[in-house]
Amino acid sequence: MAPALNTIDICIATYRRPALLGALLAALALQDRRGMALRLIVIDNDQHGTAHAAAQAGAAQCGLPLLYQIEPRQNIALARNRALWLSAADYIVFIDDDETPAPGWLAALLDCCRRCDADLVFGPVDSVLPADAPAWAHACFSKPALATGALLRYGGAGNVLLRRSVLAQPGLWFDPGFGLTGGEDLDWFYRLHLAGKRLVWCAEASASEAVPAARLQLRWARRRAFRGGQTYYRVVVRRRPWRRRLLWFGAKALQLLLGLALAPLLRCASYPAFVRLTLRLAGAAGQLSRCLLPYDYEEYHARRQG
C-alpha cells in the first residue's frame, strides 16, 4: 500500500497585484511535490476580482486545484481568515503574493516541521534590491541569520507553515483590528507562543521578494519602522504587567532622547549608520505613540496603495 500523502493548502491573500501573483504561481509549479497533495487557496482582497484571471492561469500552469474567493472588505486579516475557514488540509502554508519561493522551499518547511516537532515553521524572505539601490538600503533591508530549529516567539505570515491543530486554539485567528495596519500575523503567532505552541525557524525554506522603487525612499522606510513600533507595542508590550510597562516607558523615552542627541554627530560620520539610527528612533517613537494615544498608522489603507 502506498504511503498516505501529506495534504497541504497553500494560501495566498492578494490585492491588486495580478502580475506578481502570476509570477508566484509560476514558481510554485517548480516545487518538489513528492509525498504531498497540494491545493491553492487564493483570496482576492479586491472586490473587483482583479486577481481572478491570474489565479486561474497560474493554477492551470501548476496543475493544482484552485479555490478562489473574494473578500470584499479591504482587510488582510479577514482575507487570511477566509483562507483558513476554507482550508481542509493537515498543513496550511501562507506565502505573500509578491514573493518567489526557492525550488526546495515547501519540502524544507514540511521536513523541518516533522524533525523539530513544530506547530509553526517560519522561513526567511530575502529582499532583492535593484542594482542602483542607495547604500543605506542594503543595511536596512538585511535580516539577521538564524539557525534552523531556532525557537521564535512570533513571526510573519509571508512564509510560514502551520499544523492544522493550531486552528483549534481558542480565540481569534488573525485579528481584524490589525487589518489595515499590519501586524495581524505577529499578534496571532505571539498568542500561539504564549499558549505553548512551538514556533521554529527553517533557514532552508527561503523565499525572496523584489524591493520596489517606492520602498527605497527614507520616508517610506521611516513610516514602516514607526508602524512596526506601534505593532510591537500592541502585540508584546501591552501584555506586560503595569510595573514592567512603566520601566519600559522610561527606558524607551531615554533611548529616544539619547538617539536624537546622537543623530547629528552620526550624520557627519556615516550616512548609512545615521539612517539605521533614525529607523530605530522611528520604531521607538511608534511604540511610545501607541502607548500614549489610541492611534494606529494604517499602512495598508487603499489610499496608501498607490
Backbone torsions as a table, in degrees:
resi	resn	phi	psi	omega
1	MET	NA	134.0	180.0
2	ALA	-69.1	142.3	178.5
3	PRO	-63.5	149.5	-179.6
4	ALA	-66.6	143.1	178.8
5	LEU	-80.7	147.3	172.2
6	ASN	-80.3	118.6	179.4
7	THR	-84.4	131.5	-176.7
8	ILE	-136.3	126.7	170.9
9	ASP	-99.4	122.9	176.8
10	ILE	-97.0	113.0	-172.7
11	CYS	-104.0	133.0	-178.6
12	ILE	-134.3	118.4	170.8
13	ALA	-95.3	131.7	-174.9
14	THR	-135.3	152.5	-179.0
15	TYR	-147.0	101.4	172.4
16	ARG	56.1	41.1	176.2
17	ARG	-136.7	59.2	-175.1
18	PRO	-62.7	-35.5	-179.7
19	ALA	-66.0	-43.5	178.4
20	LEU	-66.5	-38.5	176.5
21	LEU	-60.7	-43.1	178.5
22	GLY	-61.1	-40.1	178.6
23	ALA	-65.7	-40.1	177.6
24	LEU	-61.9	-46.7	-178.4
25	LEU	-65.1	-33.4	175.3
26	ALA	-64.0	-38.0	177.7
27	ALA	-69.0	-33.8	178.1
28	LEU	-65.2	-27.0	178.5
29	ALA	-64.2	-19.4	-177.5
30	LEU	-92.3	-1.1	-176.9
31	GLN	-71.5	148.0	173.4
32	ASP	-75.1	116.3	-174.4
33	ARG	-107.1	9.8	-177.3
34	ARG	-59.3	129.2	-179.3
35	GLY	79.7	9.7	-176.0
36	MET	-125.8	147.3	168.9
37	ALA	-118.6	109.7	-171.1
38	LEU	-104.4	153.4	170.5
39	ARG	-143.9	144.0	176.4
40	LEU	-96.8	132.8	171.4
41	ILE	-120.8	112.3	-179.5
42	VAL	-112.3	120.8	177.5
43	ILE	-109.3	115.7	-179.0
44	ASP	-90.1	116.7	-178.3
45	ASN	-89.5	11.0	174.1
46	ASP	-104.0	120.1	-176.6
47	GLN	-62.0	-17.6	179.1
48	HIS	-86.4	-2.1	174.7
49	GLY	67.8	38.7	-175.1
50	THR	-68.2	-14.5	-179.1
51	ALA	-94.8	-1.9	-170.7
52	HIS	-60.5	-51.2	-176.7
53	ALA	-63.5	-42.9	-180.0
54	ALA	-64.8	-38.5	179.4
55	ALA	-65.4	-43.9	179.5
56	GLN	-64.4	-45.7	-179.2
57	ALA	-64.8	-41.9	-179.6
58	GLY	-66.5	-40.4	178.3
59	ALA	-64.4	-38.4	177.5
60	ALA	-64.5	-40.4	178.4
61	GLN	-64.6	-39.0	178.8
62	CYS	-73.2	-23.4	-173.3
63	GLY	70.7	33.2	-177.8
64	LEU	-118.6	147.3	174.1
65	PRO	-64.9	145.9	-176.1
66	LEU	-124.2	133.9	168.4
67	LEU	-117.7	110.8	-176.9
68	TYR	-114.4	130.1	174.1
69	GLN	-141.2	160.0	176.2
70	ILE	-104.2	131.6	167.1
71	GLU	-103.7	102.1	-170.0
72	PRO	-70.6	-22.5	179.4
73	ARG	-84.1	122.1	-177.1
74	GLN	-70.4	104.8	-175.7
75	ASN	-171.5	111.7	-174.5
76	ILE	-63.6	-32.2	178.8
77	ALA	-66.1	-42.6	178.3
78	LEU	-64.5	-39.7	178.7
79	ALA	-62.8	-45.1	-179.4
80	ARG	-69.8	-36.4	176.6
81	ASN	-64.6	-36.0	177.3
82	ARG	-62.1	-40.9	177.2
83	ALA	-61.0	-41.2	179.7
84	LEU	-66.2	-39.0	178.0
85	TRP	-62.8	-33.4	-177.8
86	LEU	-83.7	-16.5	-175.6
87	SER	-71.2	149.6	178.3
88	ALA	-139.8	3.0	-173.2
89	ALA	-84.8	167.1	176.3
90	ASP	-69.9	-30.9	-179.9
91	TYR	-127.7	143.9	-179.7
92	ILE	-124.6	130.9	-179.4
93	VAL	-119.8	135.4	170.7
94	PHE	-112.7	136.5	171.6
95	ILE	-143.0	143.0	-176.8
96	ASP	-77.1	155.6	-173.6
97	ASP	-74.1	-8.6	179.2
98	ASP	-107.5	18.1	-176.6
99	GLU	-109.4	160.3	175.9
100	THR	-127.3	113.1	-179.9
101	PRO	-77.9	147.6	174.0
102	ALA	-67.7	157.9	-175.8
103	PRO	-55.4	-35.4	-178.8
104	GLY	-96.8	15.8	-172.7
105	TRP	-57.6	-54.4	-172.7
106	LEU	-67.8	-42.4	178.8
107	ALA	-62.7	-36.4	179.9
108	ALA	-67.0	-41.8	177.9
109	LEU	-58.9	-48.3	-176.9
110	LEU	-66.4	-42.9	179.9
111	ASP	-63.2	-42.4	179.4
112	CYS	-65.2	-38.5	179.5
113	CYS	-59.1	-42.3	-179.8
114	ARG	-72.3	-48.5	-174.8
115	ARG	-64.0	-36.3	-176.4
116	CYS	-96.3	2.3	-177.7
117	ASP	49.7	50.1	-173.7
118	ALA	-95.7	152.4	171.5
119	ASP	-89.7	-33.4	177.2
120	LEU	-136.7	141.1	177.7
121	VAL	-127.3	128.0	-179.7
122	PHE	-110.9	142.2	175.9
123	GLY	-119.0	161.2	-179.2
124	PRO	-73.7	149.6	171.2
125	VAL	-121.2	106.0	-176.4
126	ASP	-86.5	131.7	178.4
127	SER	-82.0	130.0	177.9
128	VAL	-105.5	111.8	-176.4
129	LEU	-92.7	146.9	174.1
130	PRO	-65.6	159.5	-175.5
131	ALA	-60.7	-29.8	-176.9
132	ASP	-97.0	20.3	179.9
133	ALA	-64.0	143.3	178.6
134	PRO	-63.7	156.4	-175.6
135	ALA	-59.6	-38.1	-177.5
136	TRP	-64.0	-27.4	-175.4
137	ALA	-66.4	-34.1	-177.7
138	HIS	-62.3	-39.0	178.1
139	ALA	-74.9	-38.6	-174.2
140	CYS	-73.2	-29.0	-178.7
141	PHE	-96.9	-1.7	176.8
142	SER	-77.8	151.7	-177.4
143	LYS	-125.7	147.7	179.6
144	PRO	-65.8	143.1	179.3
145	ALA	-84.7	134.2	177.3
146	LEU	-118.8	152.3	178.1
147	ALA	-84.0	145.7	176.2
148	THR	-58.3	133.2	-177.9
149	GLY	95.3	-8.2	177.9
150	ALA	-60.2	137.7	-179.8
151	LEU	-83.3	140.6	-178.1
152	LEU	-121.1	158.8	172.2
153	ARG	-97.2	-26.3	179.1
154	TYR	-162.9	173.8	178.6
155	GLY	-170.5	179.4	-178.4
156	GLY	-97.0	161.7	-179.4
157	ALA	-91.3	9.5	179.3
158	GLY	-72.8	-20.7	-177.7
159	ASN	-159.7	87.9	-173.9
160	VAL	-151.8	144.4	172.5
161	LEU	-116.3	136.2	-179.8
162	LEU	-123.2	139.5	166.2
163	ARG	-72.4	145.5	-178.0
164	ARG	-60.4	-27.2	-176.7
165	SER	-60.6	-23.6	-178.5
166	VAL	-68.8	-19.3	-179.8
167	LEU	-70.4	-18.7	179.9
168	ALA	-80.0	-7.7	179.5
169	GLN	-64.1	129.6	-179.0
170	PRO	-59.7	151.4	177.4
171	GLY	102.6	-179.2	179.3
172	LEU	-64.1	152.0	165.7
173	TRP	-82.8	-107.9	174.1
174	PHE	-77.7	125.1	-174.9
175	ASP	-79.4	118.0	179.6
176	PRO	-60.4	-16.5	176.0
177	GLY	-63.9	-16.9	176.5
178	PHE	-101.6	8.2	-167.3
179	GLY	-64.0	-28.2	179.2
180	LEU	-109.6	-8.6	180.0
181	THR	-97.9	-23.0	-167.6
182	GLY	83.1	165.1	-178.8
183	GLY	98.3	-1.4	178.4
184	GLU	-63.6	-28.9	179.3
185	ASP	-74.1	-47.3	177.5
186	LEU	-58.4	-39.2	-178.3
187	ASP	-63.0	-50.8	-177.9
188	TRP	-66.7	-44.4	-177.8
189	PHE	-67.3	-33.6	175.7
190	TYR	-67.2	-38.3	176.8
191	ARG	-64.3	-37.1	176.1
192	LEU	-64.8	-39.7	175.6
193	HIS	-60.1	-46.1	180.0
194	LEU	-63.6	-26.7	179.0
195	ALA	-84.0	2.2	176.1
196	GLY	97.0	6.8	177.7
197	LYS	-73.5	153.0	-175.2
198	ARG	-99.8	114.2	-180.0
199	LEU	-109.0	125.3	-177.6
200	VAL	-131.2	164.1	-179.4
201	TRP	-104.3	144.0	175.5
202	CYS	-130.3	103.5	-176.6
203	ALA	-66.8	-25.2	-177.1
204	GLU	-79.5	-18.0	-177.4
205	ALA	-89.1	66.9	-170.3
206	SER	-93.9	150.7	171.8
207	ALA	-136.0	165.6	178.8
208	SER	-134.5	158.0	175.3
209	GLU	-141.9	134.5	176.8
210	ALA	-76.3	133.5	179.5
211	VAL	-86.3	116.1	-179.9
212	PRO	-70.9	160.0	-176.8
213	ALA	-59.1	-33.4	-178.5
214	ALA	-61.5	-23.4	-178.9
215	ARG	-91.6	-0.5	178.4
216	LEU	-97.1	35.4	177.1
217	GLN	-121.7	137.4	-177.4
218	LEU	-61.1	-32.5	-180.0
219	ARG	-61.3	-44.1	178.8
220	TRP	-66.1	-45.1	-176.8
221	ALA	-61.7	-39.6	-178.9
222	ARG	-72.2	-36.6	175.8
223	ARG	-65.2	-40.2	177.4
224	ARG	-62.6	-41.4	178.4
225	ALA	-64.9	-40.4	177.9
226	PHE	-61.2	-46.6	179.4
227	ARG	-64.1	-38.8	177.1
228	GLY	-61.8	-37.6	176.0
229	GLY	-64.1	-42.7	176.8
230	GLN	-60.6	-42.2	179.5
231	THR	-62.1	-44.4	-179.0
232	TYR	-60.6	-40.6	178.3
233	TYR	-63.3	-46.5	-176.7
234	ARG	-65.3	-35.8	-175.0
235	VAL	-85.3	-45.5	-169.8
236	VAL	-107.1	-57.1	-168.3
237	VAL	-65.2	-41.5	-174.7
238	ARG	-65.3	-17.0	179.6
239	ARG	-86.1	-5.0	-179.4
240	ARG	-78.8	155.5	173.9
241	PRO	-60.3	154.1	-171.1
242	TRP	-62.5	-31.6	178.9
243	ARG	-65.7	-42.4	177.7
244	ARG	-66.2	-35.3	177.4
245	ARG	-65.6	-36.0	179.3
246	LEU	-65.2	-44.3	176.7
247	LEU	-64.0	-41.4	177.6
248	TRP	-59.2	-44.0	-177.3
249	PHE	-60.9	-44.8	179.8
250	GLY	-63.4	-43.7	-179.5
251	ALA	-65.7	-40.3	-178.4
252	LYS	-69.6	-39.0	177.6
253	ALA	-64.3	-40.5	178.2
254	LEU	-65.2	-41.3	177.3
255	GLN	-59.2	-41.6	-179.0
256	LEU	-66.0	-44.1	-179.1
257	LEU	-65.4	-44.9	179.2
258	LEU	-64.9	-38.2	178.5
259	GLY	-64.4	-41.2	178.1
260	LEU	-64.1	-35.1	178.1
261	ALA	-70.8	-34.3	-177.8
262	LEU	-79.4	-25.8	-171.4
263	ALA	-54.7	-46.4	-179.0
264	PRO	-60.6	-38.0	178.8
265	LEU	-67.9	-42.5	-179.2
266	LEU	-68.2	-30.4	178.2
267	ARG	-61.0	-36.4	179.5
268	CYS	-77.2	-31.9	-174.1
269	ALA	-82.9	-44.0	-175.1
270	SER	-157.6	113.5	-178.2
271	TYR	-66.0	-44.4	176.5
272	PRO	-58.4	-40.2	177.8
273	ALA	-65.9	-36.8	176.5
274	PHE	-62.2	-42.5	179.6
275	VAL	-63.2	-45.1	178.9
276	ARG	-59.5	-39.9	178.1
277	LEU	-63.7	-44.7	-178.7
278	THR	-63.8	-31.8	177.3
279	LEU	-69.7	-39.0	175.5
280	ARG	-64.7	-38.6	178.2
281	LEU	-66.8	-37.5	176.7
282	ALA	-63.1	-40.0	176.9
283	GLY	-63.9	-42.4	177.6
284	ALA	-63.4	-40.6	177.8
285	ALA	-63.3	-37.9	177.6
286	GLY	-63.0	-43.0	178.5
287	GLN	-61.7	-48.5	-178.1
288	LEU	-65.6	-38.2	-179.3
289	SER	-62.6	-40.1	-178.1
290	ARG	-73.4	-25.3	175.3
291	CYS	-69.9	-36.5	-173.0
292	LEU	-92.3	-30.7	-173.7
293	LEU	-133.3	141.6	177.3
294	PRO	-81.5	55.6	-179.0
295	TYR	-117.6	132.6	177.9
296	ASP	-122.4	129.6	177.1
297	TYR	-74.3	116.0	-175.7
298	GLU	-89.4	83.2	-176.5
299	GLU	-64.2	-30.4	-173.6
300	TYR	-102.2	16.4	173.0
301	HIS	-64.4	147.1	-175.6
302	ALA	-56.0	-33.2	-177.5
303	ARG	-68.8	-15.3	-179.9
304	ARG	-100.7	3.0	-172.7
305	GLN	-92.0	5.9	177.5
306	GLY	67.4	NA	NA
